[in-house]
Amino acid sequence: MLAEIITIGDEILIGQIVDTNSAWMAEKLNHAGIRVKQISSVSDNREHILAALAEAATRADIILITGGLGPTKDDITKKTLADYFNVGMVLNDAALENVTRIFEKYNRPLLEVNRKQAEVPSNCDVILNKNGTAPGMWFNSDGKIYVSMPGVPFEMKYMVEEEVIPKLKAKLKLPVIIHKTLLTVGEGESFLAEKIADIEDSLPPNIKLAYLPKLGQVRLRLSADGDDAALLQQAVDLYATKLVERVGQSVVAEEDIPLEKVVLNLMAGQGLTLSVAESCTGGYISHLITQHAGSSQVFLGGVVSYSNQLKQSILGVKTDTLNDNGAVSEQTVREMVEGALRNFSSDYAVAVTGIAGPDGGIPEKPVGTVWIAVANANKTVIKKFTFGNKRLQNIERSAVWVFFMLITLLKEYKK
């Protein structure tokens, strides 16, 4: 069963907002056994919307539409849908009651423009909006299902989870779709592909392997579809085990989670704490960690010691170390990480210093030179990297290797 998602709104096409609705819907549909064939974004233009609907009907069985259902003149989705199905508009009593209730709740007058939100194409089933005034609409036409929903994320999400997907499951016989993701670090996509080529070649027709690379990381995703969930899961787990055994230590997680969450899970599970000493990453490592709920269980904090003065006063880096070796050096990063470990009283610490660029490099230390250290009370591990000349990529790559080195050390000393 194939679906297409159409998001409507000029604000998406000019980059004023990011279309997060489509990614969220695609994930929910996939879990329900519905594959998304295509995702399209179109402007608030009648002809563009009509063309997108007609084209989607040639590719998909289910067309999900978000956006353009507000009360203002630029919101034309409802009227365009009526034109597409060649029907008139009618006032829906349940939708009107919902709009009226919301305005009474906030003691605000119900204007005619708001009352018109209860008008819908005559051939639709209304999906009541429990979080807003614009109703959703369900259409059955020529063997296709069309669902139009508001673009406001929390309004759309309620409709998808509580109304749309349950109704699709009730009406359609949907297959089981299972995904299993392995997170690897440190090996490129082509090297991994060569290493596991025979396993990939042995996959049955209903199981596919995808490579999802991202700056020092590659996700290996096994996707399978069928009718028997238990047998399907058993087969996917079997091939996942083969991949883990073959790839070895580069596999850091057997689930689809961010790299820093792997660190948090490992450390929380062992009751360990972490501090950081960042220089060229400018707080990026701390940001990645603290964006996750519960990170305070592990993360004590740290310092962004951009200047040599802070490296000395907060971390205890020696003046002679900086004078003799420079801020970007093995000696400095060692004293940074050991200073963080000592001064912040954490079980583990990480430190990074380097030249993120695009300026600041010298022949002996070109842009992209980064020193990383991870440490506990028993061991300090230090590595030098030479990345590229792209500042943001250098910062991101540094964070990846910080976490990978920390994971490796954690596993070595796992309780």
N, C-alpha and C positions, 0 to 999 in steps of 0.2 A: 504494500500500500504506500503510495507516494504522496507527499504533500509539497506545497509551495507556499512560501511566506512572502507577503507583499507589505512593505511599510510605506506609508504615505506621508509626505510632508517636505516642504522646501527646506525646513530647518535641518533635515538630515543631509540633503544634497549640498548645502553650502557649508557643512561641517560645523554648524552651530551646536548641534548635539550629536552624540554617538548613538548609533542604533544598537542598544543592548537588548531590546525586545526580541530580536530575531534569534540571537544566540541562546537566550533563555528558553524561548519556545522550541527551538530545534532540539535542545537537550531533553525537554519534557516529552516531546513527540517521540524521540528515539527510544526513550525508556518504555513508552507505550507500544512500541513495535511499528512505528510509522517512520519511514525514511523521508528526509527532506531532499527533494530533487533540486530545488533552486530557491535562492533568496533574492528578492528584488526590492529596490527603493525607487519610488516615483514621486514626481512633484505634485503639488496641489493643482492639477490641471485635468479637466474632464477627459480630454482625448487620451492623455497619457495613462490615466487610470483605466479607461475602457480597453485600451490596447493591452495593458498589463494583465487584466482579467482574462481577456480572450486568449492570450498566449499561454497563461498559466493553465487554462482548461485543456490545452493540447498536451501538457506534460504531466499533470498531476490529477489525483482523484480528490484531494482535499486542498482547498485554497484558504489560507488564513490571512486576514487583512487587519492591520492596525493603523490607527491615525485618522484624522479628518472628521471626527464625530462631535466636535465642540459646537457651541452655540453661535459662533461668529461666521461672517460671510466667507472667510477663507476655508472653512470646513465644509467640503463639498462631497465627501464620500457617500453619505446616505442617498443624496439625490442622484449621484452618478450610478450607484448600485440599482436604483429604481429604473434608470434609463437602460442600464445593461440588461436587466430582466424584462424591460418593456412593461412595467407595472406602475400604478399610481401610489401615492402616499396616503397612509391612514393614521389616525390618532389611536395609539394603543393605550387602553385604560390602565393596565398594570404599570406601564412605564410612566404614565402621567401621575399616577398615585405615588410612585417612587420619587419623582421629581418634586412633587408637592410636599411630601413628607420631609425631604431634605431641606427645603427652603423654610418650612415651618420650624424645623429643629433649630435653625440658626436665626429664626425670627427676621427673615428677610423677605421682601415682596417677590412674588413669582411674576417675572416679566414675560411678555409674549414670546420673546426670543428663547427664554428658558422652557416655556410650555411647548414650543415647537420641537424640543429635543425628544418629546414623546411621540413624534411623528416618525413612522418607519415605512419602508416599502411593504406593500400589501401582501407579498408572498413570503414574508419571513416569519420565523418563530423568534420571539423576543427573548433575549437573555438579560434578566434584570441585573442592573449594576448596583451592588450593595455598597460600593465605595465611591459612587459618583452619580452624575445625572444622565450621562449618555448611555443608552441601552446597547447591549450587544445584539447581533442579528445572525440567525442561522438560516441558510437557504439550501434547499435541495433542488437542483436543476439539471436535467439531462444526465443523470447518473453521477453528478459531481456535488460535493458538499462545499459550500462557501460559508465562512464565519467571519464577520466583521466585528472588531472590538476597538475600544478606545486605545489611544497611544500612550496614555498615562500608565506607567509600568505597574503600579500597585493595583490599579483597576483591572488591567489586562490579565495580570497574573492570577487574580482571584477567579476570573472567568475561565481561564484555561484549566486550572487545577480542579475547581469545584464543579464546573458545568461542561466545558467543551470535551476534555479528555474522557470523563466518565460517559458522556453521551456517545462519543466515537467508539469507545470500547463496547458499549451496549449494542450499537448498530452494526458494527463490522467485525469480521473474524480476523484478528490481527496476529501476526507471527510473534515469536519471542526473539528479541535482539539482545545479545549480551556483549559487553565490552570488558576487556581486561587490559589495563595499562601498566607497563613497566617503565619506571623513570631511570635513565642511565646518564652518567656524567663522565666526561673525560675522553670519550672515543667518538670520532666523527661518524656521520651517517654512512659513508661509503665503507669504512672499516667494519662497522657493525654488520652491514649488509653482507660483506664478504665472509665474516665470521659465522653467520647464521644462515648462509645461503641454502644449505641442504635441509635445514629445518623448515625454512620458508617453502621450499619446493615440495615438501612432504605434506603440506597443509591440505585438508580436504576442500572441495569446492565451496562449501558454505562457511569457511573460516578464512578471513583475510588478515594480512599483516600490514600495518601502516607505520611509516617512519615520520615522526614529527620533531624536526630539529629546532633548537632555539639556543644560540650563543653558549656553546659548551655542554648543552644538554640534548639528549634525544629521547623522546618518548616512543616506546614500541607499543602499539595498540593492536591487540587481537580483537576482531569483531566477528561475531558469528550469528547466524539466524537459523531458525528452525521452529518446530512445533513442540518439542519436548524440552522444557527448561532444564530439568535435571541432567539429561544426557548432554545437552549443549554445554552446560556449565562444567561438567566432567571433562569434556573434550577440550574446552578452552583452558582449564586448569592444567591439563596434561601438557599442552604445548607451551604454556607459560612456564611450567617447571623446566622444560627442556631449554627454553631460552635463558632462564636464570642460570642454570648450570653451565651453559656455554659462555655466556657473557661475563659471568663471574662478578668480581668486586665492583665493576662499573654500574651494576644494578644497585641503586640506593633505596628504591621503594617499589613495592608491588601493588601500588594503587595510584590513582591519578590525583596527586597532591603536589603543591609547590615544593621546591627543594628546601626552603627554609622551614616548612612545616615538618619535613622529615627530621630535621634537627630538633625542633621543639618536641616532637613526639618521643624521640629517643631519649632526650634529656629529662623530660617530664616523667617518663617511665622509670627512670633510675634516680629521680629526686635530685638532679644535678642543676647547678646554676651556671650562668654565662655572663661575661662582661666583654666589652669591645673597646678597641682603640683604633679609631678610623682617622685616616688622613685624606688620601686622594679620593676616597669614596664619599666623603662629605656627609655621612649620616645615612647613606643609602642602605647599608646593611642593617642598621637599627630600625629603619623604616620597614624593611621587608619583614623583620621579626615581629615588630609591634603591631602590624596590621592584623594579626591573628588574635582572636579572642583567647584568653587564657595564657598569653605569652608571659605575663608577669610571674607566673609560676616558675619560669626558667630564667627570664632575662632580668638581670639586676640593673643594667644601664651601661654607661661608659662615657667616652669622651671623643669629640671630633677635634683632634689636635692638629689643626692645619698649620699652625705656626710652630717654629722650633721652641719658642718660649713656653708654649703649653706642653709640648712633648717633655720638656725639662721639668716644669713646675708641677704638673699633674701626674705624669707617668714616670718621672725619675730618670729620663734619658740623660746620659752624661754629656756635659759640654764638649769634652774631648772626643766622644763618639761622633757627635755631629760635626765638629771641626775636621776630624781626620777622615771621616767616611761619607759625610753628607746625610741628609734626611732620608734619601732613597738608597738604602743599603741594608745588607744582612744584619750588620751590627745594630743599627737603629731599630729595625723592626723587632729584633730579639728583645731589646730593652723595653720597647713599647709593650709587647705582649706580656713580658714578665712583670712589668710595672703595673699593668692592668690587673693581672692575676693577684699581685700582692696588695695593691692599694684598694681594690674593689672587693677583695675577699670572696671571689667566685671560685667554683670548682674548675671551670675552663675559661679561657680567654682567647680572643682572636685579635690580630692586628694587621693593618694593611697600610703601606706607604708606597707612593709611586708618582709617576708623571702621567696624568690622565690626558693632557694635551688640550688643544692642538699645539700649544707652544710649551716652551720650557725644557725641551730636550737638548742634550749635548751628545757628541759622538760616543762617549763612553756610556751614557745613559740616555738613549733615545726615547722619544715619546712612546708611551706604551710599556715602559719598564715598570714593573710592579713587584714588590716584595710582600709576601704574605706569611704570617706566622700563626700557628695555633698551639695552645699549650695547656697542660694541666700541671699538677704539682710534681709529677714524675718525669715529664717529657715535653720538649719543645720541638716542633717540626717547622722548618722554614723552607720556602721555595721561591725561586725567582721566575718571573714570567715576562715575556716580551710580547705584548699584544699588538695592536695596530695604532693608527693615528686618529681614530674616531673617539672622542671624549666619552660620550654616553655608553658606547659599546665597551670601552675599557673599564668603566665603572661597573657595568653589568657583569662582564666577564670576571672581574675581581671578586664580586660577591659570590658568583657561582663556585669559584675555586676555594674561597673561604669556607663555604658550607661543605664542599666535598672533602676538603682536608679535615675539617672538624668531624664530619661523619666517620671518616676513616680512623681518626684517633679515638673517637667514642667507641667504635666497634672493637678496637684493640684493647681497650680497658673496660669493656662491658662487664658489669657485675654478674 
